[in-house]
Amino acid sequence: MKKRYVGLAVFLFFLIFIIVVLFMGRKVGLADNGDFYRVTSPVGIGFPDGFAPFFYFFDQYKLAFITGHGFWGDFIKTLTYFGSDALSYITTQYVFVKAAQAVSFTVNFLTGRDAGLFNVRWLGAVYALFHAAGLTLIAVGLFKKNMLYNAAVTLLLTLIFCDIGYFLYFNSFFGEAVIIVSLLLMFGAISRIREKVSVPRTLFFYLAALIFTGAKVANWPMAIFICLFGLSILLVRRDAKMVMTVIACSLALAASAVYINSATPEWMTDVTVYQSVFYGVLRNSPSPAKDLEELGVDKKYAVLADTNAYTKNPPVDVTTAEFKNDFYDKVSHGKILMFYLRHPVRFYQKIENAVYNSVCISPPYLGNYTEGENPERLSFTSRFSFWSQIKKASLKFSIVGTLGYLLLFFIFLIGASVRCVKYKETAPRNILGVSAAGLLWCVTVSQLIIPIIGNGDGDLAKHMFLFILCFDLMIFYGVVVAITMLIKKKENIFNLFKKPAFMSGFIVLLLILGAAVFVDWSGGAKYDVTFGRYGGTDIVWQVVREDENGLLLISRDIVAVRPYSLPHRIGDDNRQNYGSNFWQGSDIRQWLNTEFLAEFTADELSLIKTAKNKFILSAADKDLAEGGNREFYWDNIPTSVVQNYNGAYYMTAADRVFLPDVNDFKYLFDKNLNTQKSCGDESNFPYWLETCYYGNSSMVRMVGPDGFVYHKDAYVSLGVVPMIYVDKRLLFR
């Protein structure tokens, strides 16, 4: 079969697969986190009535510029309209949005629908076309005469890059969608250049690179690595025409990057610097005042440690001219980088946290369904999410696995580079392949650093997206190389160990596997106890630990499925419609300390202790606080779910039975105790934590089926996992 027909078949396969996953069945996409307006406002897209961020995905929007001047008049207006704020946020995303607007307007006009409406799923369709094209270019560029190998490449691309975690961005106004398609097109172009170095293919590569670096402000430094890769093209072909093309394109790309960086709004720069210092450098710092002095800032601002740029009523007014002179005018991202280089241990701790936050492809705090498709707020889709599940399941192994694989990739990269230099007759295909691997490695590693320097720990899971994408691409290419080595008949597998690069990489791989083997997976609990009954069934408890309060027990499985709290007639709209997240007045607390204990014997009840139970408060109840001076920040990663627990607003209640809070959950996770619970025959059933979500009066933290922490409205029915303190005499019964 001719190669162009193969390419067409592969393209249609990917496109159909995307259509099935993204557009069939219930409507899915990503809710707004408050950032959509940066893109929608400049291009004349307005929000629909009843629009609410975070909880629901909205697909229908309004166009602000339809004039009723006929098809061509409004069509041209659709393509050319930009608001007065268009220059306030520069992004190549506008190209894709404008294309989708034109398609949407045309279809609406031809079908007699309201031409002033815009369905964001047309934007998803535009991205789908480019995504399928990028995957096709990569796949066909790697194809060989071996059909099984070609099938493996195609299926691997499908498994990783057709995951719903990536696709959800397509049905949204987030710039990550542009990053996905442009990066794949860029490496797809490299695949074509490896086959034949030509001016058109080189121009296509630089066009994809221009879109990629212009997708988001944080991407502009990537132009440096891309321009360096351009030099490798000249190693293969150095005629005047190609030299002029590469130099001109590199200069244009560099100029574009400089412009995008210089056009960054001052407010955005200020926000990122604030986040990088007070929610980055100073967060969990042993000496905030000393750190500020090292950055050249007055230590009086140390009280702002662990606050972010969006904290309401911070201890110091950060909007004054004095604060601007004392802080913003003295601190830069360069200074922050130098600080971390002087403190490598703390820098590593930040990198470690960044790696943990790279296991979720899509934002875990944005709903995926429209209200009509799923009335339950903040609901998530799991269709074709196998790769997402693999990444989440690897959380405990992620540090060793990620850093180890980066090192392994680097070793093979050095070995391949040495081979290219040693054997000058090396095929151009190999030179460009090694250079492309170097480009990918540099971009990936930079994305471990730039989010930390650029925004601290603020919204880290979302800011790690480019790292997630690039690392997945590294995994894909690594597996492809491994498959190639296995099927290469001319290469004796034992001869590979004679190569220094392969031997070094093999040793690193053994160290990675060894580290995984010696991780303490056994957990802290050495025994279970049977104690009490509910619903006529004995309750099995895990012994968590012994402390000054006695033995802390947690039920091994879910004992019931109940709401945290039903809607209240008092309180704000959230509590009246969705229930309250105030633990002390919750229905579930009342039930746990009364009905749940009804079948316990008098002897068993005598062993249960009344504990002083600390519980976190939401913004609606912070005025009742007995202690704490900060809002409690949210994180869904089990390793960092505790956040600023010790400094958050809290109260205490006298409870015999209570739920695990985020602090208990983190302890269970660290000790490898069971954090995923069964309910009857159903494993990994979602269950409540005691802790509220600070920013909403009805949302409560809960453990999802994947073992990560999310939040749901209190009126939703989830699993109940009680905890109790008992006298240690229980062990001698």
C-alpha positions in Angstrom: 0.0 0.0 0.0 1.4 3.4 -0.9 2.5 5.5 2.0 0.0 8.3 1.4 -2.9 5.8 1.6 -1.4 4.4 4.8 -1.3 7.9 6.2 -4.9 8.6 5.2 -6.1 5.4 6.8 -4.2 6.2 10.1 -5.5 9.8 10.1 -9.1 8.5 9.7 -8.6 6.0 12.5 -7.4 8.7 14.9 -10.1 11.1 13.9 -12.9 8.6 14.2 -11.5 7.5 17.6 -11.4 11.1 18.8 -15.0 11.7 17.6 -16.2 8.6 19.4 -14.5 9.4 22.7 -15.1 13.1 22.8 -18.4 13.7 21.0 -20.5 10.5 21.4 -22.7 10.0 24.4 -23.1 12.6 27.1 -21.5 16.0 26.4 -18.1 16.4 28.2 -15.6 19.1 28.5 -14.0 21.3 31.1 -15.6 23.9 33.3 -14.1 27.4 33.5 -11.7 28.2 36.4 -12.1 31.9 35.8 -9.5 32.1 33.0 -11.8 31.7 30.0 -12.4 35.5 29.8 -8.8 36.1 28.7 -9.6 34.4 25.4 -13.4 34.8 25.0 -13.6 38.5 25.6 -11.0 39.6 22.9 -12.7 37.5 20.3 -16.3 38.6 21.1 -17.6 35.5 22.9 -19.9 36.1 25.8 -20.9 33.8 28.6 -24.5 32.3 28.6 -27.1 33.1 31.2 -26.6 31.1 34.4 -23.0 30.6 33.7 -21.1 29.3 36.8 -17.4 28.3 36.9 -15.8 25.2 38.3 -18.9 23.0 38.7 -20.4 22.5 35.2 -19.1 22.4 31.6 -21.0 24.8 29.4 -21.0 24.2 25.7 -23.3 27.1 24.5 -21.9 30.7 24.3 -23.0 33.9 22.7 -21.3 35.9 20.0 -21.2 39.6 20.7 -20.8 41.0 17.2 -23.5 39.5 15.0 -25.0 42.5 13.1 -27.7 40.9 10.8 -25.9 42.2 7.7 -26.3 38.9 5.8 -24.1 35.9 5.5 -21.0 37.4 4.1 -21.1 40.5 6.2 -21.4 38.6 9.5 -19.0 35.9 8.3 -16.3 38.5 7.6 -17.1 40.1 11.0 -16.7 36.7 12.6 -13.2 36.4 11.3 -12.0 39.9 11.8 -13.7 41.0 15.1 -11.3 41.6 18.0 -12.2 43.6 21.1 -10.3 46.5 22.5 -8.7 44.1 25.0 -7.2 41.8 22.3 -3.7 43.1 23.0 -4.0 42.5 26.7 -3.4 38.8 26.3 -1.4 37.6 23.3 -1.9 34.0 22.3 -1.9 31.8 19.1 -5.1 30.3 20.5 -7.0 33.0 18.7 -6.3 31.3 15.4 -8.1 28.1 16.4 -11.0 30.0 18.1 -11.6 32.1 15.0 -11.6 29.0 12.8 -14.2 27.4 15.1 -16.3 30.6 15.1 -16.4 30.6 11.3 -17.5 26.9 11.2 -20.1 27.5 14.0 -21.5 30.6 12.3 -21.7 28.9 8.9 -23.4 25.8 10.2 -25.9 27.8 12.3 -26.7 30.0 9.2 -27.2 27.1 6.9 -29.4 25.1 9.3 -31.5 28.1 10.3 -30.2 28.2 13.9 -29.4 31.4 15.8 -26.2 32.6 14.2 -25.3 34.5 17.4 -24.7 31.3 19.3 -21.3 29.5 19.6 -20.9 25.9 20.6 -17.5 25.3 22.1 -17.6 21.8 20.7 -16.9 23.2 17.3 -13.6 24.4 18.8 -13.1 20.8 20.0 -13.7 19.6 16.4 -11.0 22.0 15.1 -8.6 20.7 17.7 -9.5 17.1 16.9 -8.5 17.5 13.2 -5.1 18.9 14.1 -4.6 16.3 16.8 -5.3 13.5 14.4 -2.9 15.1 11.9 -0.1 15.3 14.5 -0.6 11.7 15.6 -0.6 10.6 12.0 2.6 12.4 11.2 4.4 10.8 14.2 3.0 7.4 13.5 3.8 7.3 9.8 7.2 8.7 10.4 8.0 5.8 12.6 6.4 3.0 10.5 8.5 0.2 9.1 7.7 -2.8 6.9 6.7 -4.8 10.0 2.9 -4.7 10.4 2.9 -5.8 14.0 5.4 -3.0 14.9 3.2 -0.4 13.0 0.1 -1.6 14.9 2.0 -1.4 18.2 3.0 2.2 17.4 -0.5 3.2 16.5 -2.1 1.6 19.6 0.5 3.1 21.9 -0.2 6.6 20.5 -3.9 5.9 21.0 -3.5 4.6 24.5 -1.5 7.7 25.7 -2.6 10.6 23.6 -6.2 9.7 23.0 -6.9 9.6 26.7 -9.9 11.6 27.8 -7.7 13.6 30.1 -6.2 15.3 27.1 -9.4 15.5 25.0 -11.3 17.3 27.7 -9.2 20.4 27.0 -10.5 20.5 23.4 -14.0 21.4 24.6 -12.8 24.4 26.6 -11.1 27.8 26.1 -7.9 26.6 27.9 -4.6 27.1 26.0 -3.5 23.6 26.9 -5.5 22.3 23.9 -3.2 24.4 21.6 -0.1 23.1 23.4 -1.2 19.5 22.8 -1.9 19.8 19.0 1.1 22.1 18.3 3.6 19.9 20.1 2.4 16.8 18.3 2.5 18.6 15.0 6.0 19.9 15.8 7.3 16.4 16.4 5.3 15.1 13.5 7.0 17.6 11.3 10.4 16.4 12.7 9.4 12.8 11.6 8.8 14.2 8.1 12.1 16.1 8.1 13.9 13.0 9.1 12.6 11.3 5.9 13.6 14.2 3.7 15.0 17.5 4.6 13.2 20.1 2.6 12.2 23.8 2.9 8.4 23.2 3.0 8.8 20.6 5.8 11.1 22.9 7.7 8.7 25.8 7.3 5.9 23.5 8.6 8.0 22.6 11.7 8.7 26.3 12.5 5.0 27.2 12.0 4.0 24.5 14.5 6.8 25.8 16.8 5.5 29.3 16.5 2.0 28.2 17.5 3.4 26.2 20.4 5.5 28.9 21.9 2.7 31.4 21.5 0.0 29.3 23.1 0.8 30.5 26.6 3.1 33.1 28.0 5.0 30.5 30.0 6.0 28.8 26.8 8.2 31.5 25.3 11.5 30.1 26.8 11.0 27.0 24.7 11.9 29.0 21.7 15.5 28.7 22.8 15.6 24.9 22.6 13.7 24.9 19.3 16.1 27.3 17.7 19.0 25.1 18.8 17.3 22.2 17.2 17.1 24.2 14.0 20.9 24.1 13.9 20.8 20.3 13.6 18.9 20.6 10.3 21.9 22.5 9.0 24.1 19.6 9.9 22.2 17.6 7.4 21.6 20.1 4.6 23.7 23.3 4.4 22.8 24.8 1.0 22.1 28.5 0.9 18.4 28.1 0.6 18.1 25.9 3.7 20.5 28.1 5.7 18.4 31.2 4.8 15.2 29.3 5.8 16.5 28.1 9.2 18.1 31.4 10.1 15.0 33.5 9.1 12.6 31.1 10.8 14.7 31.0 14.0 15.0 34.8 14.1 11.2 35.1 13.6 10.5 32.6 16.3 12.9 34.3 18.7 11.4 37.7 18.0 7.9 36.3 18.6 9.0 34.9 21.9 10.5 38.2 23.0 7.4 40.0 22.0 5.1 37.7 23.8 7.2 37.9 26.9 7.3 41.8 26.7 3.6 42.0 26.1 2.7 40.1 29.3 0.3 42.2 31.4 1.9 43.7 34.5 -0.9 42.3 36.7 0.0 38.8 35.5 3.7 39.2 36.2 2.9 40.6 39.7 0.6 37.6 40.4 3.2 35.1 39.4 6.0 36.8 41.3 3.8 36.9 44.4 2.9 33.2 44.1 6.5 32.2 43.5 7.6 33.9 46.7 4.8 33.8 49.3 3.2 30.6 48.0 6.5 29.0 46.9 9.7 30.0 48.5 8.1 30.9 51.9 5.6 28.1 51.9 6.7 25.6 54.6 9.9 27.6 55.0 11.7 27.2 58.4 12.7 30.8 58.3 10.4 33.1 56.2 11.9 36.3 57.4 15.4 35.2 56.6 14.3 34.1 53.1 12.8 37.5 52.4 16.0 39.3 53.4 17.9 37.0 51.1 15.6 38.1 48.3 16.1 41.7 49.2 12.7 42.2 50.7 11.8 43.6 54.2 11.2 40.8 56.6 8.0 42.5 57.9 6.2 40.8 55.0 7.0 37.4 56.4 3.4 37.4 57.8 2.3 36.8 54.2 4.0 33.4 54.1 1.7 30.7 52.8 -0.8 33.2 51.3 -1.5 33.3 47.6 -2.3 36.2 45.3 -6.0 35.5 45.6 -6.1 35.3 49.4 -8.9 37.5 50.7 -8.0 40.0 53.4 -4.3 39.1 53.8 -2.4 40.3 56.9 -0.9 43.1 54.8 -2.6 45.2 52.2 -0.7 44.1 49.0 -2.4 46.6 46.7 -0.6 49.7 48.0 2.2 51.6 46.4 4.4 50.9 49.4 4.1 47.1 48.8 4.8 47.6 45.1 8.0 49.5 46.0 9.0 47.1 48.7 8.2 43.9 46.9 7.3 43.9 43.2 10.1 46.4 42.3 12.7 44.3 44.1 11.9 40.7 43.2 12.1 38.9 39.8 11.9 35.4 38.6 15.7 35.4 38.1 16.2 36.2 41.8 13.9 33.4 42.8 15.9 31.0 40.6 19.1 32.1 42.2 17.6 31.6 45.6 16.7 28.0 44.8 20.2 27.3 43.3 21.7 28.4 46.7 19.3 26.1 48.5 19.3 22.8 46.5 17.6 20.7 49.2 14.6 23.0 49.2 14.7 23.2 45.4 14.5 19.4 45.3 11.6 19.4 47.7 9.7 21.7 45.3 10.6 19.5 42.4 9.4 16.5 44.3 6.0 18.2 44.9 5.9 19.2 41.2 6.4 15.5 40.2 3.6 14.4 42.5 1.3 17.0 40.9 2.1 15.7 37.4 0.1 12.5 37.7 -3.3 14.1 36.8 -3.7 15.0 33.2 -6.8 17.1 33.5 -7.7 19.5 36.4 -9.3 17.6 39.2 -11.3 20.6 40.4 -13.3 21.3 37.2 -16.5 19.6 36.3 -16.8 17.6 33.1 -20.5 17.5 32.4 -23.2 20.0 31.6 -25.9 20.5 34.3 -28.5 18.9 32.0 -26.3 15.8 31.5 -25.4 15.4 35.1 -27.1 17.6 37.8 -24.6 16.5 40.4 -22.1 19.3 40.6 -18.4 18.7 40.0 -18.8 15.3 38.3 -16.1 13.7 36.2 -16.0 11.4 33.2 -14.0 8.2 33.1 -14.5 7.2 29.5 -11.2 5.9 27.9 -9.1 7.0 30.8 -6.9 4.0 31.1 -3.7 6.0 30.8 -4.9 8.5 33.4 -5.6 5.7 35.8 -2.1 4.2 35.2 -0.5 7.6 36.0 -2.5 8.0 39.2 -1.8 4.4 40.3 1.9 5.2 40.0 1.9 8.0 42.5 4.1 6.4 45.1 6.5 5.3 42.5 6.4 8.7 40.6 9.5 10.3 42.1 11.8 7.4 41.5 10.2 6.5 38.2 10.1 10.1 36.8 13.6 11.2 37.9 15.1 7.8 37.1 13.5 7.8 33.6 14.8 11.3 32.9 18.3 10.2 33.8 17.9 7.0 31.8 16.8 8.9 28.8 19.7 11.4 29.2 22.2 8.5 29.3 20.9 7.0 26.1 20.8 10.5 24.6 24.5 11.0 25.4 25.4 7.6 24.1 23.5 8.2 20.8 25.2 11.7 20.5 28.6 10.2 20.9 27.8 7.6 18.3 26.8 10.3 15.8 30.0 12.2 16.4 32.2 9.0 16.3 30.6 7.7 13.0 30.6 10.7 10.8 28.8 8.8 8.1 25.8 8.4 10.4 22.6 8.8 8.4 20.9 12.2 8.6 17.8 10.4 10.0 19.8 9.5 13.1 21.3 12.9 13.6 17.9 14.5 13.5 16.4 11.8 15.7 19.0 12.4 18.4 18.6 16.2 18.1 14.8 15.7 18.4 15.3 13.6 21.5 17.5 16.3 23.0 14.9 18.9 22.3 12.2 16.8 24.0 14.4 16.1 27.0 15.3 19.8 27.4 11.7 21.0 27.2 10.6 18.3 29.6 13.3 19.1 32.3 12.6 22.8 31.9 9.0 22.2 32.8 10.1 20.8 36.2 11.6 24.1 37.0 9.6 26.9 35.2 6.3 26.3 37.1 8.1 26.5 40.4 10.0 29.6 39.5 7.1 31.1 37.7 4.2 30.4 40.0 5.3 28.6 43.1 2.8 26.0 44.3 -0.2 27.9 43.0 -2.4 25.7 40.8 0.6 23.4 40.3 -1.4 20.4 38.9 -2.5 22.6 36.0 0.8 24.3 35.5 2.6 21.0 35.2 0.6 20.2 32.1 3.4 20.7 29.5 5.7 18.5 31.6 3.0 15.8 31.7 2.6 16.0 27.9 6.3 16.0 27.2 7.1 13.2 29.7 4.3 11.1 28.1 5.9 11.7 24.7 9.3 10.6 26.2 7.6 7.4 27.4 6.1 6.8 24.0 9.5 7.2 22.2 11.3 5.1 24.8 8.9 2.2 24.3 9.1 2.5 20.5 12.9 2.4 20.8 12.7 -0.7 23.0 10.4 -2.4 20.6 12.7 -1.6 17.7 15.7 -3.1 19.5 13.7 -6.2 20.3 12.7 -6.9 16.7 16.0 -5.9 15.1 17.3 -9.2 13.9 20.8 -7.9 13.1 21.4 -6.9 16.7 22.3 -9.6 19.2 20.7 -8.5 22.5 23.9 -9.5 24.5 26.1 -7.3 22.3 24.1 -4.3 23.6 25.8 -4.7 27.0 29.1 -3.9 25.4 27.9 -0.4 24.7 28.6 2.0 27.6 25.4 4.0 27.1 23.3 0.9 27.2 25.1 -0.6 30.2 24.8 2.6 32.1 21.1 2.9 31.3 20.6 -0.7 32.3 22.2 -0.1 35.7 20.0 3.0 36.2 17.0 0.9 35.3 18.0 -1.8 37.9 18.4 1.0 40.5 14.9 2.3 39.7 13.4 -1.2 40.0 15.4 -1.8 43.2 14.1 1.4 44.8 10.6 0.3 44.0 11.2 -3.1 45.6 12.6 -1.6 48.8 9.7 0.9 49.3 7.8 -0.1 52.4 4.6 -1.3 50.9 3.6 -3.4 53.9 1.9 -0.6 55.8 1.8 0.3 59.5 -1.1 -1.9 60.5 -0.1 -5.3 61.7 -3.6 -6.5 62.7 -7.3 -5.9 62.5 -9.9 -6.2 65.2 -13.6 -7.0 65.1 -15.5 -4.7 67.3 -19.2 -3.7 67.3 -22.0 -4.3 64.8 -24.0 -2.3 62.4 -26.9 -3.5 60.3 -26.5 -7.0 61.8 -22.9 -7.3 60.5 -19.7 -7.3 62.6 -17.5 -4.3 61.9 -13.8 -5.0 61.1 -11.4 -2.2 62.1 -7.8 -1.4 61.2 -5.6 -0.4 64.1 -4.1 2.9 62.9 -1.9 3.8 65.8 -1.7 4.2 69.5 -1.3 7.7 71.0 -2.2 9.6 74.2 -5.9 9.2 73.4 -5.8 5.4 73.1 -6.0 3.2 70.1 -7.2 4.9 66.9 -9.3 2.6 64.7 -10.8 3.0 61.3 -13.3 0.7 59.7 -11.7 -1.5 57.0 -14.7 -1.1 54.8 -17.6 1.3 54.3 -20.3 0.7 56.8 -23.1 2.8 55.1 -23.9 5.2 52.3 -25.3 8.5 53.4 -25.3 12.2 52.8 -22.9 14.3 54.8 -25.7 16.8 55.5 -29.1 17.5 53.8 -30.0 20.9 52.6 -30.7 23.4 55.3 -33.4 26.1 55.5 -30.9 28.5 57.0 -27.6 29.7 55.6 -26.6 30.9 52.1 -28.0 29.5 48.8 -25.4 26.7 48.7 -26.5 25.3 52.1 -30.2 25.7 51.3 -29.8 23.8 48.0 -26.8 21.4 48.6 -26.4 21.0 52.4 -23.8 22.3 54.9 -20.2 21.4 55.3 -20.1 22.4 58.9 -19.1 19.3 60.8 -20.5 20.2 64.2 -24.0 20.6 62.8 -23.8 17.9 60.2 -26.4 15.1 59.9 -23.6 12.5 59.5 -22.0 13.5 62.8 -25.4 13.2 64.5 -25.9 9.7 63.0 -22.5 8.4 63.8 -22.8 9.3 67.5 -26.3 7.9 67.9 -27.8 5.4 65.4 -24.5 3.9 64.3 -23.7 2.9 67.9 -27.2 1.3 68.6 -26.0 -2.3 68.1 -22.8 -2.0 70.1 -23.0 -3.8 73.5 -22.7 -1.9 76.8 -19.2 -3.4 77.2 -18.1 -2.2 73.8 -19.5 1.3 74.3 -17.6 1.5 77.6 -14.3 1.0 75.6 -15.0 3.9 73.2 -13.4 7.2 74.3 -14.7 10.7 73.7 -12.1 12.5 71.7 -11.4 16.2 71.2 -11.9 16.3 67.5 -10.4 19.1 65.5 -12.2 20.1 62.3 -11.5 22.7 59.6 -13.9 25.5 58.9 -15.0 27.0 55.6 -15.2 30.7 54.8 -18.8 30.7 55.9 -17.9 29.6 59.4 -14.4 31.0 60.0 -15.8 33.6 62.5 -16.4 30.7 64.8 -12.8 29.6 64.8 -11.1 28.6 68.0 -7.7 28.9 66.3 -5.9 29.3 62.9 -5.4 32.4 60.8 -5.6 31.1 57.2 -8.0 29.6 54.7 -7.4 25.9 54.2 -6.0 25.3 50.7 -7.2 22.4 48.6 -5.1 19.7 46.9 -6.2 16.4 45.6 -2.8 14.7 45.6 -2.6 12.3 48.6 1.0 13.3 49.3 0.2 17.0 49.7 -3.5 16.9 50.7 -2.6 18.3 54.2 -1.5 21.6 52.8 -1.6 24.3 55.6 -3.7 22.2 58.0 -2.0 23.4 61.1 -2.5 27.0 60.4 -6.1 26.8 59.0 -9.2 28.1 60.8 -10.6 25.3 63.0 -12.9 24.3 65.9 -13.1 21.3 68.1 -15.9 19.0 69.1 -16.3 16.2 71.6 -16.9 13.1 69.5 -17.1 9.4 70.2 -17.2 8.6 66.5 -15.9 10.8 63.7 -14.8 10.7 60.1 -11.1 10.7 58.9 -10.0 14.2 58.0 -7.3 15.1 55.5 -4.7 14.8 58.2 -5.8 11.2 59.0 -6.0 10.4 55.3 -2.4 11.6 54.8 -1.2 9.5 57.7 -3.0 6.4 56.3 -1.5 7.0 52.9 2.1 7.5 54.2 1.8 4.3 56.3 0.5 2.4 53.3 -2.7 1.6 55.2 -5.8 1.0 53.2 -7.2 4.3 51.8 -9.4 2.8 49.2 -12.5 1.2 50.6 -15.1 -1.4 49.5 -18.8 -1.2 49.9 -20.3 -4.7 49.6 -19.1 -6.2 46.4 -18.0 -2.9 44.9 -14.3 -2.0 45.5 -12.8 1.5 45.5 -16.1 3.1 46.5 -16.0 6.9 47.1 -16.3 8.0 50.7 -16.5 11.1 52.8 -13.7 12.8 54.7 -14.6 15.1 57.6 -12.9 18.1 56.1 -14.8 20.9 54.4 -13.8 22.7 51.2 -12.9 26.3 52.3 -14.3 28.3 49.4 -17.8 26.9 49.4 -20.2 26.4 52.2 -21.7 23.1 50.9 -18.6 21.3 49.5 -16.9 18.6 51.5 -13.7 16.7 50.8 -14.1 13.1 49.7 -11.9 10.2 48.5 -12.7 9.2 44.9 -12.5 5.7 43.4 -9.0 6.4 42.3 -7.8 7.1 45.9 -7.4 10.9 45.3 -9.2 13.6 47.2 -11.9 15.6 45.6 -15.0 17.5 46.9 -18.7 17.1 46.6 -21.8 18.8 47.8 -22.9 17.6 51.3 -26.3 16.3 50.1 -24.7 13.7 47.9 -24.7 10.1 49.3 -21.2 8.6 49.7 -19.6 6.0 51.7 -19.1 6.4 55.5 -15.9 5.2 57.1 -16.0 5.8 60.8 -13.0 6.3 63.1 -13.0 5.8 66.9 -10.6 6.0 69.8 -10.8 2.9 72.1 -9.2 1.9 75.3 -6.2 -0.4 74.6 -7.8 -3.0 76.8 -9.7 -3.9 73.6 -6.6 -5.9 72.5 -6.8 -8.2 75.5 -10.5 -9.0 75.2 
